[in-house]
Amino acid sequence: MSIIAITALAPTLWGTTYFVTSTFLPAGHPLLIATMRALPAGLILLVFARRLPYGAWWWRSLVLGALNIAAFFACLFIAAGRLPGGVAAVVGGIQPILVAVLASRLLGERLSRRVIVSGAAGVVGVALIVLRPAAALDAVGVVAALLGASSMALGVVLSKRWAGEVPPLVSTSWQLVAGGLMLAVIAALAEPLPKLHLEPGTVLGFAYLTVAGTAFAYVIWFRGLAALPARAPSFLGLLSPIVALAIGISIAGERLVAAQGFGVALVVGAIGVAVSGRARRARRADGGGLASP
């Protein structure tokens, strides 16, 4: 199984989280849910990693935990609370372009025209999949969505820059714990505790988000980031709305319209074009003589 296919499992799992959260978990407590996703997942991975941060990795873990986990989740839930889900997803869809631009400046990765065009096509594709005619804009929500996308874009590029010094399992555990602790503080200050009735569905929902949707998904995500150009995992992230659409059709009884089908085709095409550079470079290294993107 190729590294691209394995990395694609992460956004595939993330695409299921909206259904799980809205169906099984308590409404009105997004920061608590974010904390319960990140902190237990980080602690579970830390048990397997059996290593604490050292040297520069103390502050790096705090930086990555803040950018990839705490700030991203907090902004995501603010945006989700003030914007229709489709609008938030479209604004967040600019993340692959942001990653490509930052990677060209901080990592020396080439920023080609086809990557920019693919990023724009991806945003249009996501819009066709998720937007509805009645979608409304809210300035605070839009800013939060932009800040969330920018936060994780910078976090992805820094994660790539520091990759290779420690295994992905180890670095992922550190940043999930750091980000989870930050989220716990924010949730305690900004969100009242819910009166939870721990029904089997609630327990299973939290377990799924923690183990599959966070611990496993983030490990393979950062493993792919270490092996691929920084843009590739970010473009693969555009698979999440496609998975959410598929769940809506198969489980919630939603109907696929022509615009959504075209949007899916655009997103898949954008992903294929953006991540194909790695294969082209590999073939050129083997003597194929193909130019990199």
N, C-alpha and C positions, 0 to 999 in steps of 0.2 A: 504493500500500500504506500503510495507516494506521500512525501511530506506535505504537499499541497492538499491532498485528500484528507489526511489526518488533521491538518490545521483547520480545514473546512468544517470538521465536526464541532468545533467550538461555537461559531455563529449559528450552526444548525441547532445546537442545544439552547443557545440564547434566544432563538426564535420561538422556543416553546415556553419561555418563562412568563410571557404576558398571560397566556391561557392558564398556567398553573397559579400565578399570583391572583388573577381576577376570579378564579373559580374556587380556590381552596384556602386562601389566606385572608386575614382580616383587612377590610377596607379602611382607608384613612390613616394608615400608619406606614407610609413609604420608607421613612428613615429607619424605623425599627426593622422592617423587612430587609433593607439594604445591609444593616448591621448583622442581622442573622444570616445573611448570605455570606458576608465577607469574613467576619471574625471566626466563626466555627470552622469554616473552610480553611482559613490560614492555620489555625491550631492543628487541624487534622494533618495538613501537609507538613507542618513543623515536626509532628511526631515521626513521620516517615523520613524527613530530611535530617533530623537529629543534629542540626547545626544552628548556632546563633550568629547574627551578623558580627563582623569584625572590621576593624579599621574604617575605611571610607564607606563600607556597606551599611554602617549605622545611619549615616545621613542620607545615603542613596536610597535605602529602604523607606525612609520617611518621605523623601521627595517622590519616589515612584508610588508609594502608597497613597500620598495625597493626590497626585495627578491621575493615576489610573483607577483608583478605587474611591476615595472619599469625595474629592471634588467632582469627579465624573458622576457618581451615583447621586450625590446631592443635587447637582444641576439637572440631571436627568429627571429626577422626581419633581423638582420645581417646575420644569418645563411640562412634564406630563400632567401636572395639576392645573396649569394655566392655559394649555394649548390642547386642541384635539390631537389624539395620538398620531394621526397622519401628518400633521404639520410638524410636530416634534421629530418624527422620523425623517422627514425630508430635510429639516435643518441639520439634523445629525448626520445625514448622508453626505455632507461636505467633508467629513473627516478624512476619507482617502486622499482628497486633493490636498488638504492641510498637511497630512503625513508626507506626501510626495514632495511638497514644497520645503518642509522642514528638513526632510532627509537629504535634499539636494544641498542645503546650506550646512547642516551639522554632520552629515555622514559622507558627503561627496557623491551620493547617488545621482545618476543622470536624470534630469527632469525633461522628458521628451514631450513632444506635442501630442503623441497618441495617448500618453498617460493622462494629460489634462483633458483631452477629449473624452477618454473613457470615464474619468471622474464626473464630467458634466453629464454624460449619458447615464451614469449610475444614479445621479440625483434625479434626473428626469424620470428614469425608470421607477425609482422608489416613489416619486410623486404620483405616477400613474397607478401604482399598486395600492397606495394607502390613502390618498387624498379624496375627500368627498366635497361636493359642491358647496355645502354649508360651512366648510371649514373657516374658522375665524382666527385672526391674529391678535396676540397680546404682546405688548412690547417687552414686559418683564419675562414672559415665557420664551420669547424669541431670543432675548439676550442670554437667558439661562441655557437654552439649547446650544447656542453658539459657544458659550463658555465651556459647556460640557464637552462638546466636540473638540474644541481647542485644547482643553486640558488633557484629554486622552491622546490626542495627536502628539502633543509634546511628550507625554509619558511613553508612548510607543517608540518614538525616536530615541529618547534617552535609554529606554530598555534595550533597544538594539545597539546603541553605542557602548553600553556596559555589558552586553551579552558575552558569554564565553569565559568570564572570570569565575563564575559559579554555575552549577547545573541549574536548568530552568525550574526544576522542582523546588530547589532551595530558595532561589530569588523570588519565586512566586509566593512561597509561604511567608517570607519576610514582608513583602509589600501588602499581602492580604491581611496579615495581623496588624501592621501599622495603619493601613487604611480602615480596617474594621474598628480599631480603637478610636480613631478620629471620628468615625461615624457614630460610635456609641456615645461619645461626648456630645456631639451635635444633637443626636436623638434625645438624650436626657434633658438637654436645655430647651429644645424647640418643639418637642412632640410629647403629648401626654401618653402615659402607658395605657394600653388597651386592656379591656377585661376579656382575656382569652379563655375560650372554651376549647380545651385541647381534644378536639375530636380526631378520630383517625385520619380524616382527610387533611386536617391542618398539619398534623405531625408529618404525614407523608409529603405534603407540599413543601414544608420547610426542609425536610430531608433531601428531597429532589433538588431544590434550589442550591442547597449547601454542597452536596456531594457531586451531583452531575453538572448542574448549571454554573457552578463556581469553581470548586476545587479541581475537578477533572478538566473542565472547559478552559480554565485559565492556564493550567499546566501545558496543555497541548497548544494553546494559543501562543504562549511565550516560547515554547519549544520551536514552533514554526517561525516565530519572529527571529530567533537566533540563527535559523538556517536559511531564511529567505530574504530578499530585499524588503525593506521596511514597508513598502507600499502594498506588498502582496497580502499579508494578513488583513490589512485595513480594507482592501477591496473585497476580500472574502467575507468580511463583516456584512456586506450588502446582502448576503444570503438570508439574514435574519428575517426581514419582512416577507421574503418568499415563503419561508417556513411558517411564519405566522399566518399568511394567507392560506397555505395548504391546510393548516389546522382548522381555520375558520370554515373552509369548504367541507372538509371531511367530518368534522365533529360538530361545529356550530350551525351547519346547514346553510352557510352563505353561498351566494352564486357568483361564479366568475364571469366578469364582463369583458368585452373585447379590449378595453383600455388596459385592464389589469394584465391580460395575457400579453399585450404588447410591452407593458412595463416589465414583466418577467423576462421577456426576450431581450430587452435592452440591458437589464441588470446582468443577466448571464453573459451576454456579449461583452459588456464592459469588463466584467471579471476576467473573462477569457483573454481579452486583449491585454489587460494590465498585468496579469501574472505570467503571460507567455514569454516574457523577456528572459526569465531564468532558464527555460528550456532552450531558447535560442542561443544563449551564452554557452550553455553546456555543449550544444552541438558544434558551435564554433570552436570551442576548446578541443573538441575531438577531430577538428579538421574540416568542418562543414563550411566554414567561411562566411557564416551569416552575420550580419551586423546586429549589434545590440540595440535595444530601443532607445 
